[in-house]
Amino acid sequence: MFRTLRRARPVALPLPPWLAHALSAQRGPVPWSAVVRGALAGGPLLLVAILADRAPLGVVAAIAAMLAGINDRPGSRRTSVRRIGVPALAGAVGLLVGTYSGDHLDAVPLTLVLTGLGLVAGGFSAVGTVASGAGTQLLVTTAVGAGMPLPGPAWQSAPAFLAGAGWLLVLRLALPTPGSLGGDSRLAFRLDGERAAVAAVYDAVAALLDAAGTEHAVARRAALTAALDQAQDALTGPRLRRHASSADERRLHAQYAAALPLGEAATALAWAERSLPPRTGEGPRRLAAAVRGNTPAGPLPAPSRTEPALRALDDALLHAAEAFDRGRGCDLHTRRRSAVSLLRTALGAGGREYGLRAGLCFGASAAVAQALHHGPWHGAHQHWYWLPATAVFLVKPDLGPLASRVLCRAAGTVLGALLFAGLAAVLPRPEGLVALVAVCGALIPVAARHFAAQTTVVTVLVLALIMVAGEPQASVNRIGETLLACAIVLVVGHLPMPGQRGGGVRTRIEAADAAAHAYLAHVLSESGDRGTRWTLRREAYRTLAEARTAIALAAAELPALARHSEGADEVAAVLERLVDTTTACAVHLDDTGRLTPRHTARLAELRSELAARRGPVALREPAPRPAG
């Protein structure tokens, strides 16, 4: 009798976090609206400028459209005004500063100016996503203005830049989304981003109710937080009037506000760790469909009222049905950040660390570029601005871990430069290059899913613009200077810095800790002000989500950098459980006026665990809170 010998399967070794991050890509449907806008932005602008014999200004406008296309992310039209417009204004200022500095300053003073701008822009980039985009464009356009030879007066470049970014913003505001023209109003498409964001909140509530009592509840609660954040951002963008100006917008505000008590009740039910009947999530799902279709809510199935959280869910559904029918504008429960708060963030530990690294990388790359530019061994090379401009993108932590973005940038640049070298040999000029710019503009929204793919597309686009401006093919120089920028950023990124490392993560954790305890104190005070409670709850979950994002990026760094954020993930997990428990306490207090022994014991346990973990991330000790 013979035994069949089976060959053992090889065990796959896990990839290092930084390499796994470099190989991963976002998934999702093709953003066809953004693809169309990208095709209609830089290419047509460049064509008009060439026909008007103003090719250099067309190049500037196309660069602005490219940068605006990178910031053209999914969301509401109102949000895009800030996301695209603020960085564009910063880019125009940078172009003016760079042009005048490059014309009037020698190499050493110019390098000092660029270093100082890097310190300031890097510090303010820690304020948020829009500030980070503005800081990036400020530094990139300063380098371009200082190094790119542009004919004519220096002041002409800034209006051309604003025209390029403004044209893409006009397309973003004016073009309807495919499939959005079937509503009652011809202008209903203006709110399609807001409507989709609010509907996603109700879907997330239903998904959390379905997952109650399972291992998926924690992930579904995080998805609900993300949906609420996106809806809040979509509805609170810049506006000409203080309040919503149309009936449709007021109805969306009311529908968003009605989702807050639903989310609160769903979180309390998930905290109880008991499965719910399948029909429990049917009501929020019908509300989501009503938001998407801009239709009345209709009859909603009522859940059982056997416990406080289920009674809260039923009451929230009744309130939502009333809000859908009434459609009056409501408070969005946001807390505006003051100028003092923004300045404190920029000057805090995270802002100082980010600013110092951005300033050193930008300044060092500018110094090396100037040395090569003026050195006899490098010749009269006109593209020295590529080196500091590349370093700006590499030093940004919101683009991924340092090693990952350096690897992706190097691979994308090599591939893009080789691809352009082949295309440049066969394309007619300038019409072929203009078509190439239009194609690359259309590909940017799709390539944004992976940093290497985005770098490839941007490299081809920039090299095409350089050739349209009348300069020779520069693929080889682009590769060499990108690799040099990668080396500079890797070295500076691992240099020891004054103060404690991981300042960005600690700042986020401290903000989440303060928000969680402010929310807890308000709930335990048994205040009847639900509006303030929902505002504090939103702030607590939002700051926790921001902390989680920062922690995930820091954990995917090389070990020399990742060790500085060790322990932060565990603290964030405890804070999340504390906020979830606080929400369950709030719902129970609304119904009974007192807490159960399980609630009080859970609060005491979490606060003790948080105090034990406080040391590794240097959180301050909170003030004593009432025990309820």
C-alpha positions, -999 to 999 in steps of 0.1 A, spaced: 0 0 0 15 32 -11 10 66 4 7 96 -18 32 123 -9 19 158 -12 42 187 -18 38 213 9 25 246 -4 49 275 0 39 299 27 36 334 15 56 358 36 39 390 45 52 421 27 67 449 48 40 476 54 58 503 33 61 479 3 25 467 7 14 503 6 34 510 -25 18 480 -43 -18 487 -32 -42 508 -52 -77 523 -47 -106 507 -63 -139 521 -75 -158 530 -107 -142 553 -133 -150 589 -125 -163 598 -160 -173 633 -151 -137 641 -139 -123 624 -170 -144 647 -193 -133 678 -173 -97 668 -175 -99 664 -213 -116 698 -217 -92 716 -194 -54 718 -202 -55 707 -238 -81 732 -251 -64 760 -231 -31 752 -246 -46 751 -281 -62 785 -277 -29 800 -265 -10 785 -294 -35 799 -319 -32 833 -302 7 831 -304 9 830 -265 22 794 -261 42 801 -229 11 816 -211 -8 786 -224 18 763 -208 13 781 -174 -25 778 -177 -22 741 -186 0 735 -155 -26 752 -134 -53 730 -149 -32 699 -142 -27 709 -106 -65 717 -103 -73 683 -118 -52 666 -91 -74 683 -65 -106 676 -84 -118 648 -62 -153 633 -57 -177 654 -36 -201 682 -39 -196 712 -62 -196 735 -32 -167 716 -17 -148 718 -49 -147 756 -47 -125 754 -17 -106 723 -27 -96 737 -61 -99 775 -55 -78 779 -24 -47 760 -37 -51 779 -70 -48 812 -52 -18 800 -33 -3 788 -66 -7 822 -82 10 839 -52 38 814 -54 42 820 -91 46 858 -85 70 853 -56 91 828 -76 92 849 -108 103 881 -90 128 862 -68 143 843 -97 147 876 -116 163 896 -88 181 872 -64 213 853 -68 216 816 -60 222 819 -22 195 844 -14 171 826 -36 178 793 -18 172 810 15 139 824 3 128 790 -9 138 774 24 118 800 44 87 794 22 91 757 28 91 761 65 60 783 65 40 763 39 49 730 55 37 742 89 4 754 76 0 722 56 -7 704 90 -39 724 93 -59 702 70 -64 688 35 -71 721 17 -42 738 35 -19 710 25 -29 714 -11 -24 751 -9 10 747 6 20 722 -21 9 745 -49 26 775 -33 60 757 -32 57 741 -66 48 773 -84 74 793 -66 100 769 -79 85 769 -114 83 807 -114 119 811 -103 133 786 -128 111 784 -158 120 810 -185 88 830 -193 88 858 -218 70 890 -211 63 908 -178 64 887 -146 28 897 -136 13 880 -166 20 845 -153 -3 848 -123 -35 857 -142 -27 829 -167 -24 804 -138 -57 816 -123 -74 813 -157 -62 777 -160 -74 766 -126 -105 788 -129 -115 771 -162 -115 737 -146 -134 750 -116 -160 764 -140 -163 730 -157 -167 714 -123 -196 737 -114 -213 739 -147 -212 704 -163 -239 680 -151 -230 646 -138 -241 618 -163 -276 606 -153 -284 636 -131 -307 654 -155 -338 634 -149 -350 653 -118 -379 677 -115 -356 707 -119 -332 714 -147 -308 726 -121 -312 697 -97 -278 683 -108 -262 711 -89 -268 692 -56 -261 657 -69 -229 655 -48 -246 666 -16 -276 642 -23 -253 612 -28 -233 621 4 -265 623 25 -279 591 11 -247 573 19 -252 582 56 -286 565 57 -271 535 39 -242 534 64 -268 535 93 -286 505 78 -253 486 73 -244 492 109 -278 479 121 -273 448 100 -239 442 115 -250 447 151 -239 417 172 -213 405 146 -176 410 142 -182 436 114 -199 461 137 -167 481 144 -158 484 107 -194 495 99 -194 521 126 -161 535 111 -179 536 77 -207 555 93 -183 581 106 -167 584 72 -201 589 56 -211 615 81 -178 634 76 -182 634 39 -218 646 41 -209 673 66 -181 685 43 -204 684 12 -230 706 29 -208 731 46 -187 743 17 -184 780 9 -216 799 1 -226 835 -9 -254 835 16 -252 825 53 -281 799 50 -292 775 24 -307 795 -5 -330 770 -22 -358 746 -11 -338 716 -23 -308 726 -3 -328 732 28 -344 698 24 -309 682 22 -299 700 54 -329 687 72 -323 652 59 -287 652 71 -297 665 105 -323 638 108 -297 612 102 -277 622 133 -301 607 159 -304 576 137 -267 572 137 -267 577 175 -293 550 180 -275 526 156 -242 531 174 -259 523 208 -275 492 194 -241 480 180 -225 487 214 -250 464 230 -235 435 209 -269 419 202 -282 409 168 -312 427 155 -341 415 133 -334 419 96 -362 445 91 -345 469 115 -323 484 88 -351 486 62 -363 521 73 -329 538 69 -325 521 35 -358 535 23 -348 569 35 -315 566 15 -335 558 -17 -358 588 -10 -327 611 -7 -312 598 -40 -345 601 -59 -355 634 -42 -388 619 -33 -410 617 -2 -400 592 25 -433 573 23 -443 547 49 -414 533 70 -414 500 89 -413 506 127 -388 486 147 -398 470 180 -396 492 211 -383 467 236 -353 486 248 -340 522 250 -319 521 219 -347 506 198 -371 532 211 -345 558 202 -343 543 167 -380 544 163 -383 580 174 -355 589 151 -372 573 121 -404 592 129 -384 624 132 -367 617 99 -400 611 81 -413 644 94 -381 662 84 -383 647 48 -418 660 44 -412 694 60 -378 700 45 -368 730 65 -331 739 68 -314 727 100 -281 732 118 -253 711 104 -237 708 139 -203 719 129 -178 739 150 -159 765 130 -122 767 137 -110 802 147 -79 818 132 -62 813 166 -70 776 165 -56 772 130 -24 791 140 -20 769 170 -22 738 148 4 752 124 28 760 153 21 729 172 43 697 173 29 683 141 32 716 122 67 723 134 79 688 124 62 689 90 74 725 84 110 717 93 111 687 70 94 705 41 118 735 46 149 713 47 139 692 17 128 722 -4 159 742 6 184 714 2 170 704 -32 170 741 -43 206 744 -32 217 713 -51 197 724 -81 214 758 -81 248 743 -77 242 720 -107 226 748 -127 256 772 -122 283 745 -122 305 740 -153 299 703 -154 261 706 -158 259 733 -185 232 758 -191 203 736 -180 170 755 -177 150 728 -157 166 732 -123 132 739 -108 122 702 -113 144 691 -84 127 713 -56 93 708 -72 97 671 -71 109 672 -35 77 690 -25 55 661 -36 78 636 -20 79 652 14 41 653 18 30 627 44 -6 628 32 5 611 -1 16 579 18 46 566 38 79 581 29 95 549 14 63 541 -5 60 575 -21 97 576 -30 95 542 -47 63 551 -65 77 585 -76 109 570 -90 91 542 -109 64 565 -122 89 591 -134 111 565 -152 81 550 -169 66 584 -179 99 597 -192 105 567 -214 69 567 -226 72 604 -236 105 598 -253 88 573 -276 58 594 -282 78 626 -289 96 608 -317 64 601 -336 39 628 -327 36 659 -349 42 693 -333 25 711 -318 -9 695 -326 3 660 -314 16 674 -282 -16 693 -275 -36 661 -280 -12 644 -256 -19 670 -230 -56 666 -234 -53 628 -231 -31 630 -200 -56 655 -184 -84 630 -189 -62 602 -174 -53 621 -142 -86 613 -123 -82 576 -131 -44 575 -123 -51 592 -89 -58 558 -75 -21 550 -73 8 575 -68 30 557 -93 3 558 -120 -4 595 -113 33 603 -115 36 586 -149 7 606 -163 19 639 -148 55 633 -161 43 628 -197 20 659 -194 48 681 -180 74 670 -206 48 677 -234 42 712 -220 80 719 -218 84 709 -254 54 731 -265 72 760 -248 100 755 -272 125 737 -251 143 704 -261 132 670 -251 143 664 -215 133 629 -205 168 619 -193 172 650 -172 138 644 -157 148 609 -146 181 620 -131 167 649 -111 138 629 -98 161 602 -85 183 629 -69 152 644 -52 142 609 -39 177 605 -24 175 640 -7 140 634 8 150 599 20 181 614 38 162 644 53 132 622 62 154 600 85 175 628 100 170 633 138 149 664 145 147 687 175 120 675 199 100 643 200 94 625 167 59 616 156 45 650 163 17 647 137 4 615 153 6 628 188 -12 660 178 -41 640 163 -43 617 193 -44 646 217 -71 663 197 -92 631 197 -86 627 234 -98 663 241 -129 659 219 -138 625 234 -137 639 270 -156 670 260 -183 648 246 -183 626 277 -185 655 301 -215 669 282 -234 636 282 -227 630 319 -239 665 328 -273 653 315 -278 685 295 -309 686 274 -291 704 246 -290 678 219 -277 701 193 -245 707 213 -243 669 220 -245 660 183 -219 687 175 -195 673 202 -202 637 190 -194 646 154 -162 663 165 -152 633 186 -156 608 158 -141 631 132 -109 637 152 -107 600 159 -109 592 121 -82 617 114 -60 602 141 -66 567 127 -55 579 92 -23 595 106 -15 564 126 -20 541 96 4 562 75 30 563 103 28 526 109 36 519 72 69 539 73 103 522 75 110 508 110 132 537 119 103 561 116 74 537 124 87 531 159 80 567 169 42 561 167 41 527 185 13 524 209 -8 552 193 -31 527 176 -41 511 209 -48 545 224 -70 554 194 -89 520 198 -96 528 235 -108 563 226 -131 549 200 -146 525 225 -150 553 250 -169 575 224 -191 545 215 -199 539 252 -206 576 257 -231 575 228 -248 544 243 -249 563 276 -265 593 260 -293 572 244 -300 554 276 -301 586 296 -326 601 272 -349 571 277 -345 564 315 -327 593 330 -301 571 346 -272 547 337 -271 510 342 -243 493 362 -230 481 328 -226 516 315 -208 530 345 -185 499 348 -176 502 312 -168 539 314 -146 533 345 -128 504 328 -121 525 296 -109 555 315 -86 533 336 -72 517 304 -67 550 288 -48 563 318 -26 533 317 -18 538 280 -14 575 283 24 576 287 35 562 253 19 590 233 24 617 259 -13 626 264 -22 650 291 -42 638 321 -78 649 318 -96 668 344 -118 647 367 -152 640 353 -184 632 371 -190 595 374 -227 598 365 
